[in-house]
Amino acid sequence: MATETSYNFTLTQVDTQALICQIRASSISTAVDYINTDGTTVSIYFKDVLSDTDSATLTALVSAYAYVAPVITYNPINVTTQFESNKYTLKLASISGLVQSDGSVTLLFKIPGTPGGTDGRYINAAEAFFDVATAGDRILGAWFVDHDNILGNGVDYVVGSYTDDVAPSANQGWFLPSNRGFVRAETIGFYGFAPSGFYIKIMAQKAAGITTGTLYVNFEWGISGAGP
């Protein structure tokens, strides 16, 4: 039956892990277990008693041991918190419009920036409300349109949509809850990119034949980088 056995030596300084590696690389056949230090006393524990040959080898190895300070390598990591990140910078924008004689409102908001390049806005969310909420008020839809015919496909050509245009018209868009007066929509997963030069077109309809009032829309979006 194996009997754990310690062998004591006196060393001024010792790197225990380095010494263990030397012992394991030597001809000593009995497995070294661990090393304890107490001041200058170094106790080397083996899983069993050493043979005379292995004991002599251990004594010679420890006698020849020369302490070398371990080299510690630091690999600095650049840590950027969410607060410090400037990949996107939040920008707030808004638009409003009057209800027309048929109870409808159409808003056109031109995406800021230089058209035809990489400028644009990363839309996170938007909210809309009438100045006076009425049950049945609706946002009919929200689209990205080429109002200035940049692409040559005609004025107000639809280049993107936040509306389920495949659904029946009666089911498109959202009702505005009358109990809180506004509705908020957020993009799914990430941001919706709106290229500069196009317009956000929002259409709404007042309920109950009302032909007065104002529609307000707030945009929560960002620009790439720190921005101006």
Contacts in CASP RR format, 6 or more apart in sequence:
PFRMAT RR
TARGET T0000
AUTHOR 0000-0000-0000
METHOD contacts of the structure
MODEL  1
MATETSYNFTLTQVDTQALICQIRASSISTAVDYINTDGTTVSIYFKDVL
SDTDSATLTALVSAYAYVAPVITYNPINVTTQFESNKYTLKLASISGLVQ
SDGSVTLLFKIPGTPGGTDGRYINAAEAFFDVATAGDRILGAWFVDHDNI
LGNGVDYVVGSYTDDVAPSANQGWFLPSNRGFVRAETIGFYGFAPSGFYI
KIMAQKAAGITTGTLYVNFEWGISGAGP
2 47 0 8 1.000
2 48 0 8 1.000
3 48 0 8 1.000
3 49 0 8 1.000
4 33 0 8 1.000
4 45 0 8 1.000
4 46 0 8 1.000
4 47 0 8 1.000
4 48 0 8 1.000
5 45 0 8 1.000
5 46 0 8 1.000
5 48 0 8 1.000
5 49 0 8 1.000
5 50 0 8 1.000
6 36 0 8 1.000
6 43 0 8 1.000
6 44 0 8 1.000
6 45 0 8 1.000
6 46 0 8 1.000
7 43 0 8 1.000
7 44 0 8 1.000
7 46 0 8 1.000
7 50 0 8 1.000
7 55 0 8 1.000
7 58 0 8 1.000
8 41 0 8 1.000
8 42 0 8 1.000
8 43 0 8 1.000
8 44 0 8 1.000
9 41 0 8 1.000
9 42 0 8 1.000
9 44 0 8 1.000
9 59 0 8 1.000
9 62 0 8 1.000
10 40 0 8 1.000
10 41 0 8 1.000
10 42 0 8 1.000
11 40 0 8 1.000
11 42 0 8 1.000
11 62 0 8 1.000
11 65 0 8 1.000
11 67 0 8 1.000
12 40 0 8 1.000
12 67 0 8 1.000
13 67 0 8 1.000
14 35 0 8 1.000
14 37 0 8 1.000
14 42 0 8 1.000
14 65 0 8 1.000
14 67 0 8 1.000
15 67 0 8 1.000
15 68 0 8 1.000
15 69 0 8 1.000
15 70 0 8 1.000
16 34 0 8 1.000
16 35 0 8 1.000
16 37 0 8 1.000
17 70 0 8 1.000
18 68 0 8 1.000
18 70 0 8 1.000
19 35 0 8 1.000
19 42 0 8 1.000
19 44 0 8 1.000
19 62 0 8 1.000
19 65 0 8 1.000
20 32 0 8 1.000
20 34 0 8 1.000
20 35 0 8 1.000
22 61 0 8 1.000
22 65 0 8 1.000
23 32 0 8 1.000
23 44 0 8 1.000
23 58 0 8 1.000
23 61 0 8 1.000
24 32 0 8 1.000
26 57 0 8 1.000
26 58 0 8 1.000
26 61 0 8 1.000
27 54 0 8 1.000
27 57 0 8 1.000
28 50 0 8 1.000
28 54 0 8 1.000
28 57 0 8 1.000
28 58 0 8 1.000
28 61 0 8 1.000
29 51 0 8 1.000
29 54 0 8 1.000
30 46 0 8 1.000
30 47 0 8 1.000
30 48 0 8 1.000
30 49 0 8 1.000
30 50 0 8 1.000
30 51 0 8 1.000
30 54 0 8 1.000
31 46 0 8 1.000
31 47 0 8 1.000
31 48 0 8 1.000
32 44 0 8 1.000
32 45 0 8 1.000
32 46 0 8 1.000
32 47 0 8 1.000
33 45 0 8 1.000
33 46 0 8 1.000
33 47 0 8 1.000
34 45 0 8 1.000
35 42 0 8 1.000
35 43 0 8 1.000
35 44 0 8 1.000
35 45 0 8 1.000
36 42 0 8 1.000
36 43 0 8 1.000
36 45 0 8 1.000
37 43 0 8 1.000
42 62 0 8 1.000
44 58 0 8 1.000
44 62 0 8 1.000
50 58 0 8 1.000
86 225 0 8 1.000
86 226 0 8 1.000
87 224 0 8 1.000
87 225 0 8 1.000
88 122 0 8 1.000
88 191 0 8 1.000
88 222 0 8 1.000
88 223 0 8 1.000
88 224 0 8 1.000
88 225 0 8 1.000
89 222 0 8 1.000
89 223 0 8 1.000
89 225 0 8 1.000
89 226 0 8 1.000
89 227 0 8 1.000
90 124 0 8 1.000
90 220 0 8 1.000
90 221 0 8 1.000
90 222 0 8 1.000
91 121 0 8 1.000
91 221 0 8 1.000
91 222 0 8 1.000
91 223 0 8 1.000
92 218 0 8 1.000
92 219 0 8 1.000
92 220 0 8 1.000
93 109 0 8 1.000
93 218 0 8 1.000
93 219 0 8 1.000
93 221 0 8 1.000
94 216 0 8 1.000
94 217 0 8 1.000
94 218 0 8 1.000
94 219 0 8 1.000
95 107 0 8 1.000
95 109 0 8 1.000
95 202 0 8 1.000
95 216 0 8 1.000
95 217 0 8 1.000
95 219 0 8 1.000
96 107 0 8 1.000
96 214 0 8 1.000
96 215 0 8 1.000
96 216 0 8 1.000
96 217 0 8 1.000
97 105 0 8 1.000
97 107 0 8 1.000
97 214 0 8 1.000
97 215 0 8 1.000
97 216 0 8 1.000
98 105 0 8 1.000
98 213 0 8 1.000
98 214 0 8 1.000
98 215 0 8 1.000
99 105 0 8 1.000
99 130 0 8 1.000
99 206 0 8 1.000
99 210 0 8 1.000
99 211 0 8 1.000
99 212 0 8 1.000
99 213 0 8 1.000
99 214 0 8 1.000
99 215 0 8 1.000
100 211 0 8 1.000
101 211 0 8 1.000
102 211 0 8 1.000
103 205 0 8 1.000
103 206 0 8 1.000
103 209 0 8 1.000
103 210 0 8 1.000
103 211 0 8 1.000
104 140 0 8 1.000
104 203 0 8 1.000
104 204 0 8 1.000
104 205 0 8 1.000
104 206 0 8 1.000
105 202 0 8 1.000
105 203 0 8 1.000
105 204 0 8 1.000
105 205 0 8 1.000
105 206 0 8 1.000
105 215 0 8 1.000
106 201 0 8 1.000
106 202 0 8 1.000
106 203 0 8 1.000
107 200 0 8 1.000
107 201 0 8 1.000
107 202 0 8 1.000
107 203 0 8 1.000
107 204 0 8 1.000
107 215 0 8 1.000
107 217 0 8 1.000
108 145 0 8 1.000
108 147 0 8 1.000
108 199 0 8 1.000
108 200 0 8 1.000
108 201 0 8 1.000
109 199 0 8 1.000
109 200 0 8 1.000
109 202 0 8 1.000
109 217 0 8 1.000
109 219 0 8 1.000
110 147 0 8 1.000
110 197 0 8 1.000
110 198 0 8 1.000
110 199 0 8 1.000
111 120 0 8 1.000
111 121 0 8 1.000
111 194 0 8 1.000
111 195 0 8 1.000
111 196 0 8 1.000
111 197 0 8 1.000
111 198 0 8 1.000
111 199 0 8 1.000
111 200 0 8 1.000
112 119 0 8 1.000
112 120 0 8 1.000
112 121 0 8 1.000
112 196 0 8 1.000
113 119 0 8 1.000
113 120 0 8 1.000
113 196 0 8 1.000
113 197 0 8 1.000
114 196 0 8 1.000
115 150 0 8 1.000
115 195 0 8 1.000
115 196 0 8 1.000
115 197 0 8 1.000
115 198 0 8 1.000
116 150 0 8 1.000
116 195 0 8 1.000
116 196 0 8 1.000
116 197 0 8 1.000
117 195 0 8 1.000
117 196 0 8 1.000
118 224 0 8 1.000
119 195 0 8 1.000
119 196 0 8 1.000
120 193 0 8 1.000
120 194 0 8 1.000
120 195 0 8 1.000
120 196 0 8 1.000
120 223 0 8 1.000
120 224 0 8 1.000
121 193 0 8 1.000
121 194 0 8 1.000
121 196 0 8 1.000
121 219 0 8 1.000
121 221 0 8 1.000
121 222 0 8 1.000
121 223 0 8 1.000
122 191 0 8 1.000
122 192 0 8 1.000
122 193 0 8 1.000
122 194 0 8 1.000
122 221 0 8 1.000
122 222 0 8 1.000
122 223 0 8 1.000
122 224 0 8 1.000
123 187 0 8 1.000
123 191 0 8 1.000
123 192 0 8 1.000
123 193 0 8 1.000
123 194 0 8 1.000
123 219 0 8 1.000
123 220 0 8 1.000
123 221 0 8 1.000
123 222 0 8 1.000
124 186 0 8 1.000
124 187 0 8 1.000
124 191 0 8 1.000
124 220 0 8 1.000
124 221 0 8 1.000
124 222 0 8 1.000
125 184 0 8 1.000
125 185 0 8 1.000
125 186 0 8 1.000
125 187 0 8 1.000
125 220 0 8 1.000
126 142 0 8 1.000
126 184 0 8 1.000
126 185 0 8 1.000
126 217 0 8 1.000
126 218 0 8 1.000
126 219 0 8 1.000
126 220 0 8 1.000
127 182 0 8 1.000
127 183 0 8 1.000
127 184 0 8 1.000
127 185 0 8 1.000
127 217 0 8 1.000
127 218 0 8 1.000
128 139 0 8 1.000
128 176 0 8 1.000
128 182 0 8 1.000
128 183 0 8 1.000
128 202 0 8 1.000
128 204 0 8 1.000
128 215 0 8 1.000
128 216 0 8 1.000
128 217 0 8 1.000
128 218 0 8 1.000
129 176 0 8 1.000
129 181 0 8 1.000
129 182 0 8 1.000
129 183 0 8 1.000
129 215 0 8 1.000
129 216 0 8 1.000
130 137 0 8 1.000
130 176 0 8 1.000
130 181 0 8 1.000
130 204 0 8 1.000
130 206 0 8 1.000
130 213 0 8 1.000
130 214 0 8 1.000
130 215 0 8 1.000
130 216 0 8 1.000
131 213 0 8 1.000
131 214 0 8 1.000
131 216 0 8 1.000
132 213 0 8 1.000
133 176 0 8 1.000
133 177 0 8 1.000
133 178 0 8 1.000
133 180 0 8 1.000
133 181 0 8 1.000
133 182 0 8 1.000
134 178 0 8 1.000
134 206 0 8 1.000
134 207 0 8 1.000
134 208 0 8 1.000
134 210 0 8 1.000
135 178 0 8 1.000
135 207 0 8 1.000
135 208 0 8 1.000
136 175 0 8 1.000
136 176 0 8 1.000
136 178 0 8 1.000
136 207 0 8 1.000
136 208 0 8 1.000
137 175 0 8 1.000
137 176 0 8 1.000
137 178 0 8 1.000
137 204 0 8 1.000
137 205 0 8 1.000
137 206 0 8 1.000
137 207 0 8 1.000
138 173 0 8 1.000
138 174 0 8 1.000
138 175 0 8 1.000
138 176 0 8 1.000
138 204 0 8 1.000
138 205 0 8 1.000
138 207 0 8 1.000
139 173 0 8 1.000
139 174 0 8 1.000
139 175 0 8 1.000
139 176 0 8 1.000
139 183 0 8 1.000
139 202 0 8 1.000
139 203 0 8 1.000
139 204 0 8 1.000
140 163 0 8 1.000
140 172 0 8 1.000
140 173 0 8 1.000
140 203 0 8 1.000
140 204 0 8 1.000
140 205 0 8 1.000
141 162 0 8 1.000
141 163 0 8 1.000
141 172 0 8 1.000
141 173 0 8 1.000
141 202 0 8 1.000
141 203 0 8 1.000
141 204 0 8 1.000
142 161 0 8 1.000
142 162 0 8 1.000
142 163 0 8 1.000
142 173 0 8 1.000
142 185 0 8 1.000
142 200 0 8 1.000
142 201 0 8 1.000
142 202 0 8 1.000
142 203 0 8 1.000
143 158 0 8 1.000
143 160 0 8 1.000
143 161 0 8 1.000
143 162 0 8 1.000
143 163 0 8 1.000
143 200 0 8 1.000
143 201 0 8 1.000
144 158 0 8 1.000
144 159 0 8 1.000
144 160 0 8 1.000
144 161 0 8 1.000
144 194 0 8 1.000
144 198 0 8 1.000
144 199 0 8 1.000
144 200 0 8 1.000
144 201 0 8 1.000
145 156 0 8 1.000
145 157 0 8 1.000
145 158 0 8 1.000
145 159 0 8 1.000
145 160 0 8 1.000
145 198 0 8 1.000
145 199 0 8 1.000
145 201 0 8 1.000
146 152 0 8 1.000
146 153 0 8 1.000
146 154 0 8 1.000
146 155 0 8 1.000
146 156 0 8 1.000
146 157 0 8 1.000
146 159 0 8 1.000
146 198 0 8 1.000
146 199 0 8 1.000
147 155 0 8 1.000
147 156 0 8 1.000
147 198 0 8 1.000
147 199 0 8 1.000
147 201 0 8 1.000
148 155 0 8 1.000
148 197 0 8 1.000
148 199 0 8 1.000
149 155 0 8 1.000
149 157 0 8 1.000
150 197 0 8 1.000
150 198 0 8 1.000
151 157 0 8 1.000
151 159 0 8 1.000
156 201 0 8 1.000
159 198 0 8 1.000
162 185 0 8 1.000
163 172 0 8 1.000
163 173 0 8 1.000
164 171 0 8 1.000
164 172 0 8 1.000
164 173 0 8 1.000
165 172 0 8 1.000
174 183 0 8 1.000
174 185 0 8 1.000
175 183 0 8 1.000
176 182 0 8 1.000
176 183 0 8 1.000
177 183 0 8 1.000
191 221 0 8 1.000
191 222 0 8 1.000
194 200 0 8 1.000
194 221 0 8 1.000
200 219 0 8 1.000
202 215 0 8 1.000
202 217 0 8 1.000
204 215 0 8 1.000
206 213 0 8 1.000
END
